[in-house]
Amino acid sequence: ARVYLVPEEVLRGELSEGLMKVQTTLETLQLFRSTYDERRANLSRYQRNGVPVRPWDFSPLLVFSGLDCFINRVRSIKDILLTAVDLLKLDKLEIGGVRGRALSQQVQVLHRGFVETFKLFTEKPYHCLDLNNKEYEEDLREFKLKVDDTDRQVGAIFCQAFEETSGLEHAFKVLDMFGGLLERPWVATDALERFPLLVSMFDKELDCCTRLYKKHIQTAEERELDNLLVISQSFLTSSGWAPVNRNMPAVAGRLRWAQELQLRILTPFSKFRHLSYPCLESAEGARVIHKYEELTQLLNRKDFQRNPTVNGGKME
């Protein structure tokens, strides 16, 4: 394993290549260790001619104490490389919104700070796989403290960026921008407190779409549908009802209107499914899901798409 990993290069070379080698090493060492445990638990399989196999009654620590320490050292190197993969992404993180520029500058300061921290750690002259070298453990402890501090600041920046969002779509864009950084423990602590707010925002979006639906029904009942029911070129604004394109045929216009309103609620709903945090698995989430499904069913009704003035198209 030491020859394969090349201690002088594992932390200084290409991150992806180093991670691949470290992962391969861990899998091989752990397979050897688990194979021993499996064989020891099933020694009776090797019994021949009725002669019992002598049990392995010695402590595994007598044999594997050195190997276990080495595996832990390799794991620590893997954690360092994974941390570098995550935090080096800060260089590409650009935040929008009113305070976006100021927050992006803070992110760049954090990125430069981590690059310097990582460089100082990886350029240490000692052998990182030498278990007798206690200096590595001390340097690793300091490295983790600095990383934890960086993670806390990233979490604070995420909270500020999230609070600046103007709506549900913008909020999901912020989540996409931070991506895997939100899974880092200290960042996740802040992020988890914001995820429930997405449910409230989605609830308000459903209420808005429900009002638009009712307005559509009301308008269709008050006017001659074939002449006046049309589809909006700019679609629907979050503030209410907008006139529609008079050039579209009535049936096509109704279908298009229903599809666009359905897409407006389907897009954020599908994004909830890709979040690591189960936002919709709470009591509030269940209520919102029910509201979403009710509105979706109404928009999918064929009688509503053909003629929204029929009784079947009305919401209870």
KEZA-791530 format. One record per residue: y, z, x of N, C-alpha, C in turn; residue in one letter. Coordinates in pm, whole numbers, padded with zeros to 5 digits, always signed. Each point is the difference from the previous one (the first is absolute). Layout:
YZXYZXYZXa...
***
This chain:
-00121+00000+00083+00121+00000-00083+00126+00000+00087a-00003+00075+00108+00117+00002+00088+00025-00137+00064r-00107-00065+00041+00013-00133+00061+00050-00101-00104v-00052+00008-00122+00036-00095-00105+00146+00017-00041y+00046+00123-00011+00135+00025-00048+00107-00026+00106l-00035+00014+00127+00096-00014+00111+00118+00095-00023v-00013+00127+00040+00102+00101-00027+00141-00039+00040p+00014-00078+00107+00133-00039+00048+00067-00099-00096e-00077-00063-00091+00056-00105-00085-00004+00032-00149e-00086+00094-00041-00022+00020-00143+00128+00038-00075v+00090+00072+00064+00124+00040-00066+00118-00090+00038l-00020-00088+00095+00112-00081+00050-00011-00147-00036r-00118-00041-00044-00020-00140-00032+00040-00033-00142g-00050-00114-00049+00028-00043-00137-00060+00101-00098e+00082+00041-00097-00045+00104-00093-00124-00042-00079l-00001-00122-00051-00113-00046-00081-00128-00003+00081s+00009-00046+00124-00118-00005+00087-00048+00140+00036e+00094+00088+00030-00036+00137+00032-00067+00071-00117g+00055-00021-00120-00060+00060-00119-00142-00050-00025l-00020-00128+00021-00133-00058-00022-00101+00062+00096m+00038+00016+00126-00091+00059+00098-00028+00146-00031k+00104+00073-00036-00016+00142-00031-00089+00018-00122v+00020-00084-00103-00082+00010-00120-00147-00032+00030q-00023-00102+00081-00136-00036+00038-00067+00114+00078t+00076+00062+00088-00052+00111+00079-00037+00118-00090t+00089+00033-00093-00027+00112-00090-00123-00026-00085l-00011-00120-00053-00116-00033-00085-00130+00012+00079e+00002-00045+00126-00122+00006+00083-00038+00144+00032t+00099+00080+00041-00027+00139+00035-00045+00081-00123l+00063-00025-00113-00036+00073-00121-00138-00041-00051q-00034-00127+00020-00134-00046-00038-00106+00071+00084l+00025+00012+00129-00093+00071+00089-00016+00145-00044f+00114+00063-00032-00003+00142-00041-00073+00017-00134r+00027-00086-00095-00064+00011-00131-00148-00036+00007s-00036-00090+00092-00141-00036+00017-00080+00121+00048t+00059+00076+00091-00066+00123+00047-00022+00096-00117y+00104+00022-00081-00012+00093-00113-00107-00047-00099d-00005-00130-00025-00098-00054-00094-00142+00015+00053e-00021-00029+00129-00133+00013+00060-00045+00146+00004r+00091+00089+00032-00034+00142+00008-00044+00054-00136r+00064-00048-00107-00034+00047-00134-00131-00060-00052a-00052-00104+00067-00120-00068-00050-00107-00015+00110n-00018+00105+00079-00097-00005+00109-00143-00018-00050l-00027+00040-00123-00136-00012-00052-00047-00145-00008s+00092-00091-00002-00036-00143-00003-00076-00042+00125r+00023+00071+00108-00058-00039+00129-00130+00073+00030y-00054+00070-00097-00126+00071+00019-00115-00101+00016q-00085+00023+00100-00113-00090+00026-00131+00080+00006r-00103-00052-00068-00135+00060+00003+00002+00147-00040n+00088+00033-00092+00005+00136-00051+00063+00100+00093g+00049-00047+00114+00064+00091+00097+00147+00013-00036v+00047+00120-00035+00141+00017-00040+00093-00026+00118p+00116-00050-00034+00102-00027+00102+00078+00128+00027v+00018+00028+00124+00075+00121+00036+00143-00012-00051r+00048+00098-00076+00136-00010-00057+00108+00007+00108p+00111-00065-00029+00115+00007+00091+00081+00123-00042w-00039+00114+00049+00062+00124-00043+00114+00045+00092d+00041-00085+00089+00113+00034+00087+00130-00035-00073f+00108+00063+00040+00130-00025-00061+00055-00136+00044s+00047-00082-00094+00060-00129+00037+00118+00014+00095p+00065+00118-00003+00115+00020+00088-00042-00006+00147l-00125+00037+00029-00046-00005+00139-00006-00142+00052l-00018-00094-00092-00015-00140+00040+00127-00080-00023v+00068+00029-00112+00107-00090-00043+00141+00059+00010f+00016+00115+00062+00135+00058+00008+00096-00094+00072s-00046-00060+00109+00084-00094+00073+00028-00126-00081g-00103-00052-00066+00016-00122-00080+00095+00025-00117l-00014+00115-00065+00088+00031-00113+00146+00009+00044d+00023+00059+00116+00137+00008+00052+00054-00140+00032c-00087-00084+00054+00041-00136+00032+00033-00078-00127f-00082+00018-00105+00027-00068-00128+00135+00045-00056i+00027+00129+00010+00129+00051-00048+00117-00059+00079n-00021-00020+00130+00106-00060+00081+00023-00145-00042r-00107-00073-00024+00014-00139-00043+00068-00006-00137v-00033+00094-00088+00066+00005-00131+00150+00022+00014r+00037+00087+00093+00143+00026+00020+00071-00125+00048s-00066-00079+00084+00058-00127+00047+00014-00098-00117i-00101-00001-00088+00009-00085-00118+00119+00040-00087k+00019+00129-00019+00113+00047-00081+00134-00042+00061d+00008+00006+00133+00123-00041+00068+00028-00148-00025i-00102-00083+00013+00018-00143-00020+00035-00033-00145l-00064+00069-00095+00033-00022-00141+00143+00043-00031l+00042+00109+00061+00138+00045-00017+00098-00105+00053t-00033-00057+00115+00087-00104+00057+00006-00122-00091a-00114-00040-00055-00002-00115-00091+00092+00025-00119v-00004+00122-00054+00083+00032-00117+00148+00005+00035d+00035+00079+00099+00142+00026+00026+00071-00116+00068l-00073-00087+00066+00065-00118+00057+00042-00098-00110l-00052+00019-00122+00043-00083-00113+00142+00032-00044k+00052+00113+00046+00137+00037-00036+00100-00106+00044l-00035-00075+00102+00090-00102+00052+00029-00108-00104d-00092-00021-00091+00014-00107-00101+00043+00053-00136k+00030+00128-00008+00036+00061-00127+00149-00015-00027l+00034-00079-00100+00139-00021-00040+00016+00043-00144e+00093+00091-00023+00019+00060-00132+00123-00062-00067i-00014-00032-00128+00112-00054-00076+00073+00108-00076g+00086-00042-00090+00075+00095-00081+00134+00036+00060g+00072+00087-00069+00134+00038+00042+00000+00063+00139v-00096+00087+00024-00007+00069+00129-00103-00063+00093r-00044-00118-00035-00107-00064+00077+00031-00018+00147g+00121-00042+00030+00035-00025+00140-00004+00128+00082r+00056+00107-00056+00002+00128+00072-00142+00053+00019a-00083-00012-00103-00138+00048+00010-00080-00085+00099l+00025-00130+00001-00070-00088+00094+00036+00035+00144s+00125+00037+00023+00041+00041+00134-00071+00128+00042q-00018+00093-00093-00073+00122+00031-00145-00032+00036q-00058-00096-00072-00138-00040+00028-00011-00057+00141v+00098-00080+00040-00004-00059+00134+00012+00106+00109q+00077+00103-00027+00011+00111+00096-00136+00068+00015v-00069+00021-00112-00134+00060+00004-00097-00089+00075l+00011-00130-00021-00091-00094+00068+00019+00006+00151h+00126-00003+00043+00026+00005+00144-00047+00132+00060r+00017+00108-00076-00045+00129+00048-00152+00006+00016g-00071-00059-00096-00146+00002+00012-00047-00090+00113f+00063-00114+00018-00039-00089+00110+00011+00073+00133v+00106+00077+00015+00020+00076+00125-00106+00110+00013e-00028+00069-00110-00101+00106+00001-00137-00055+00035t-00035-00111-00063-00131-00062+00023-00011-00051+00145f+00108-00055+00050+00000-00051+00137-00020+00113+00101k+00069+00111-00020-00014+00113+00091-00142+00056-00001l-00060+00004-00118-00135+00054-00010-00103-00092+00065f+00011-00128-00026-00102-00095+00049+00013-00030+00148t+00114+00031+00058+00018-00029+00143-00033+00120+00089e-00060+00101-00058-00043+00114+00082-00104-00049+00101k+00002+00053+00122-00088-00053+00106-00145+00047-00007p-00029+00098-00084-00136+00054+00000-00098-00084-00083y-00128+00033+00015-00112-00066-00067-00011+00059-00141h+00029-00078-00105+00004+00054-00136-00139+00038-00053c-00107-00047+00064-00136+00033-00044-00065+00109+00085l+00077+00056+00091-00050+00109+00085+00010+00131-00076d-00114+00054-00040+00000+00123-00081+00046+00122+00079l-00002-00008+00130+00045+00113+00082+00151+00004+00016n+00066-00106-00047+00146-00008+00014+00065+00068-00120n+00050+00119+00017+00062+00075-00109+00144-00043-00025k+00059-00073+00093+00137-00048-00018+00008-00095-00119e-00108-00077-00021-00004-00094-00112+00017+00075-00132y-00068+00114-00015+00007+00076-00125+00141+00049-00026e+00068+00044+00102+00137+00048-00016+00095-00114-00036e-00016-00112+00067+00084-00117-00030-00028-00051-00141d-00126+00004-00041-00035-00044-00135+00065+00090-00104l+00001+00130+00026+00063+00093-00094+00148-00030-00016r+00071-00025+00110+00142-00033-00006+00022-00134-00070e-00088-00096+00027+00010-00130-00064-00012+00013-00153f-00095+00080-00045-00020+00018-00145+00119+00070-00064k+00060+00095+00071+00117+00068-00055+00115-00098-00022l+00020-00089+00096+00107-00100-00013-00031-00100-00112k-00127-00037-00011-00041-00092-00106+00020+00065-00137v-00036+00127-00012+00018+00070-00127+00148+00005-00038d+00085+00022+00098+00144+00002-00028+00047-00138-00046d-00050-00105+00063+00035-00136-00041-00048-00027-00142t-00121+00043-00031-00054-00020-00135+00085+00070-00105d+00045+00121+00031+00084+00072-00096+00130-00075-00026r+00058-00056+00106+00125-00075-00017-00023-00130-00077q-00114-00063+00024-00034-00121-00077-00014+00036-00147v-00064+00114-00028-00015+00045-00138+00135+00025-00066g+00094+00059+00075+00134+00025-00055+00073-00131-00029a-00015-00097+00089+00063-00130-00022-00061-00070-00121i-00132+00011-00015-00065-00059-00117+00056+00060-00128f+00016+00131-00003+00052+00066-00120+00140-00051-00034c+00085-00016+00101+00134-00050-00024-00003-00145-00050q-00087-00081+00059-00011-00140-00043-00052-00008-00143a-00096+00087-00033-00057+00000-00135+00104+00041-00103f+00080+00101+00035+00102+00048-00093+00109-00104-00022e+00016-00093+00093+00102-00104-00013-00046-00116-00088e-00127-00002-00039-00052-00114-00075+00067-00010-00136t+00020-00124-00043+00070-00026-00126-00094-00017-00118s-00129-00008+00026-00095-00019-00108-00142-00001+00052g-00093-00026-00091-00141+00007+00036-00037-00106+00103l+00050-00122-00017-00032-00107+00094+00048+00033+00140e+00122+00053+00011+00055+00039+00130-00081+00113+00061h-00045+00094-00084-00079+00114+00049-00130-00048+00063a-00067-00096-00064-00123-00053+00057+00027-00077+00129f+00115-00063+00011+00035-00069+00124+00014+00099+00115k+00058+00117-00029+00013+00104+00102-00139+00048+00044v-00089+00018-00095-00137+00041+00033-00068-00105+00087l+00021-00128-00033-00061-00108+00079+00057-00004+00141d+00130+00028+00014+00064-00002+00132-00060+00105+00092m-00021+00120-00051-00053+00108+00083-00151-00012+00019f-00068-00061-00096-00141-00034+00016-00086+00116+00048g-00076-00026+00108-00095+00098+00052+00065+00126+00055g+00130-00004+00027+00068+00121+00048-00007+00112-00103l-00010-00036-00127-00005+00101-00106-00131+00077+00000l-00099-00047+00075-00129+00069+00007-00006+00099+00115e+00103+00000+00084+00005+00098+00107+00029+00138-00061r-00071+00104+00042+00004+00129-00070+00139+00052-00034p+00091+00006+00100+00131+00058-00028+00084-00090-00089w-00015-00130+00013+00073-00094-00086-00058+00008-00142v-00131+00009-00009-00067+00007-00131+00046+00122-00079a+00029+00108+00069+00046+00122-00069+00126-00028-00081t+00091-00077+00057+00123-00036-00072-00026-00109-00103d-00085-00095+00036-00026-00113-00090-00068+00045-00129a-00093+00094+00011-00074+00045-00118+00091+00062-00105l+00111+00058+00045+00094+00059-00095+00078-00107-00075e+00005-00121+00054+00076-00108-00064-00086-00087-00091r-00131-00004+00025-00087-00088-00078+00005+00028-00151f+00002+00127-00044+00007+00024-00145+00125-00060-00064p+00108-00015+00079+00121-00060-00056-00023-00146-00039l-00096-00066+00066-00031-00138-00036-00052-00008-00143l-00075+00101-00041-00054+00001-00136+00115+00010-00100v+00097+00087+00029+00115+00014-00089+00081-00130-00006s+00015-00066+00114+00073-00126+00003-00074-00108-00079m-00132-00001+00012-00079-00097-00074+00006+00029-00150f+00004+00128-00035+00012+00039-00140+00131-00054-00059d+00109+00013+00075+00130-00051-00045-00003-00152-00012k-00070-00066+00091-00010-00145-00007-00077-00043-00124e-00104+00073-00035-00075-00030-00122+00088+00021-00124l+00080+00106+00002+00090+00024-00113+00100-00114-00014d+00051-00048+00112+00094-00112-00002-00066-00125-00059c-00122-00029+00045-00072-00117-00050-00034+00015-00148c-00028+00122-00042-00028+00024-00142+00124-00028-00084t+00117+00041+00049+00124-00030-00072+00024-00150-00009r-00028-00070+00108+00014-00146-00001-00095-00063-00100l-00120+00053-00006-00100-00051-00096+00051+00019-00142y+00047+00119-00031+00049+00028-00134+00122-00086-00034k+00087-00019+00100+00117-00085-00021-00043-00143-00028k-00103-00044+00068-00053-00134-00022-00052-00015-00143h-00072+00100-00049-00051-00001-00136+00115-00002-00100i+00097+00086+00025+00113+00011-00091+00078-00130-00006q+00024-00061+00114+00075-00124+00004-00075-00112-00072t-00132-00003+00019-00081-00103-00065+00001+00015-00151a+00008+00123-00048+00001+00023-00144+00134-00037-00062e+00108+00015+00076+00133-00021-00054+00042-00147+00002e-00062-00081+00081+00043-00139+00016-00114-00097-00026r+00033-00122-00015-00101-00105-00013-00064-00019+00136e-00131+00032+00011-00068+00002+00130-00002-00137+00065l-00027-00106-00078-00014-00133+00059+00129-00051+00062d+00115+00048-00051+00127-00053+00049+00067+00089+00103n-00023+00133-00012+00079+00091+00082-00078+00083+00101l-00136+00007-00014-00077+00081+00095-00023-00080+00127l+00055+00040+00110-00006-00074+00125-00028+00095+00115v-00019-00055+00119-00038+00082+00115+00112+00009+00102i+00020+00112+00059+00111+00021+00093-00024-00067+00133s+00103-00072+00051-00015-00061+00133-00004+00106+00108q+00073+00104-00017+00001+00107+00099-00096+00111-00037s-00080-00030-00105-00096+00095-00057+00074+00123-00053f-00056+00118+00018+00052+00121-00063+00061+00090+00105l+00115+00052-00031+00061+00096+00091-00043+00140-00041t+00015+00092+00093-00042+00136-00030+00093+00067-00101s+00114-00064-00030+00094+00063-00092-00024-00038-00145s-00083-00100-00028-00022-00033-00140-00035-00144-00024g+00033-00050-00121-00040-00133-00047+00093-00107+00053w-00055-00116+00038+00081-00111+00048-00033-00124-00081a+00097-00090-00029-00028-00125-00070-00100-00082+00079p-00066-00096-00067-00106-00075+00064+00029-00148+00000v-00078-00074+00080+00020-00143+00017-00029-00076-00129n+00101-00066-00053-00014-00071-00127-00083-00126+00013r-00026-00046+00121-00069-00127+00019-00152+00012-00005n-00053+00122+00003-00146+00016-00004-00050-00004-00144m-00116-00062-00024-00061+00003-00134-00028+00143-00042p-00002+00024-00130-00012+00136-00051-00128+00069+00045a-00115-00070-00014-00127+00062+00037-00008+00025+00150v+00040-00100+00079-00002+00017+00146+00095+00111+00042a+00114+00009-00068+00094+00106+00031-00056+00138-00026g-00072+00014-00113-00060+00129-00032-00106+00038+00103r-00082-00097+00039-00104+00026+00099+00062+00040+00134l+00103-00073+00040+00064+00028+00128+00065+00139-00003r+00063+00032-00110+00066+00130-00012-00102+00112+00014w-00112-00012-00071-00103+00104+00006-00059+00011+00139a-00021-00114+00068-00059+00000+00134+00093+00067+00100q+00129-00029-00011+00094+00057+00096+00018+00150-00022e+00001+00042-00125+00011+00143-00026-00126+00073+00046l-00115-00065-00019-00126+00059+00044-00004+00008+00152q+00050-00103+00068+00002+00001+00146+00090+00111+00052l+00105+00027-00074+00095+00104+00041-00066+00137+00008r-00098+00027-00086-00069+00129+00004-00132-00008+00078i-00058-00120+00008-00128-00014+00071+00018+00013+00151l+00109-00055+00053+00021+00002+00145+00005+00142+00057t+00085+00088-00054+00000+00137+00055-00130+00076-00030p-00061-00027-00117-00124+00070-00033-00109-00032+00101f-00009-00126+00042-00102-00039+00098+00027+00064+00135s+00126+00024+00033+00034+00061+00129-00043+00145+00006k-00004+00067-00114-00047+00138-00001-00144+00008+00050f-00078-00104-00027-00141+00000+00038-00019-00003+00151r+00101-00044+00074-00012-00014+00145+00059+00118+00076h+00052+00098-00073+00056+00117+00066-00112+00095+00040l+00017+00065+00115-00100+00097+00045+00002+00126-00086s+00115+00026-00062+00013+00118-00085-00029-00040-00146y-00090+00069-00068-00036-00037-00138+00107+00042-00100p+00111-00071-00003+00114+00037-00083-00035+00008-00149c-00084-00090-00046-00026-00013-00143-00117+00085-00048l-00053+00086+00086-00115+00081-00039+00040+00138-00051e+00127+00019-00026+00050+00125-00057+00011-00015-00151s+00035+00110-00067+00019-00006-00145+00116-00092-00036a+00107+00008+00079+00113-00090-00023-00040-00145+00025e-00081-00022+00104-00047-00134+00029-00085-00058-00111g-00085+00085-00060-00085-00045-00110+00085-00041-00121a+00107+00074-00024+00088-00034-00112+00071-00134+00024r+00041-00021+00125+00068-00126+00033-00097-00118-00007v-00123+00022+00044-00101-00107-00009-00022-00039-00146i-00006+00100-00087-00020-00028-00143+00117-00082-00055h+00121+00035+00041+00117-00075-00045-00003-00143+00052k-00042-00014+00126-00011-00134+00059-00103-00085-00074y-00116+00058-00027-00105-00075-00068+00041-00037-00142e+00073+00088-00068+00044-00029-00136+00096-00119-00003e+00096+00000+00093+00096-00111+00004-00068-00130+00042l-00096+00009+00093-00072-00119+00044-00079-00061-00115t-00065+00084-00078-00077-00051-00114+00090-00071-00101q+00118+00056-00023+00092-00064-00093+00047-00135+00050l+00028-00009+00130+00046-00127+00057-00111-00104+00004l-00125+00047+00002-00113-00093+00005-00044-00048-00138n+00054+00059-00106-00042-00039-00134+00035-00146-00026r-00096-00076-00044+00024-00142-00026+00096-00019-00117k-00007+00090-00101+00090-00017-00112+00145+00025+00042d+00021+00092+00097+00135+00022+00049+00050-00121+00079f-00087-00059+00084+00041-00114+00082+00028-00124-00086q-00072-00010-00115+00026-00113-00090+00124+00025-00084r+00012+00124-00051+00112+00033-00087+00026+00150+00006n+00101+00044+00075+00024+00143+00017+00050+00070-00124p+00023-00071-00110+00052+00065-00120-00110+00052-00089t-00130-00031+00033-00107+00047-00085-00017+00149+00020v-00059+00065-00097-00012+00147+00006-00081+00046+00119n-00100-00082+00042-00084+00041+00110+00071+00013+00131g+00120-00059+00010+00073+00005+00126+00091+00119+00012g+00009+00081-00107+00093+00114+00004-00065+00120+00069k+00082+00071+00074-00045+00124+00061+00008+00111-00100m-00095+00090+00007+00001+00115-00091+00112+00096+00040e
***
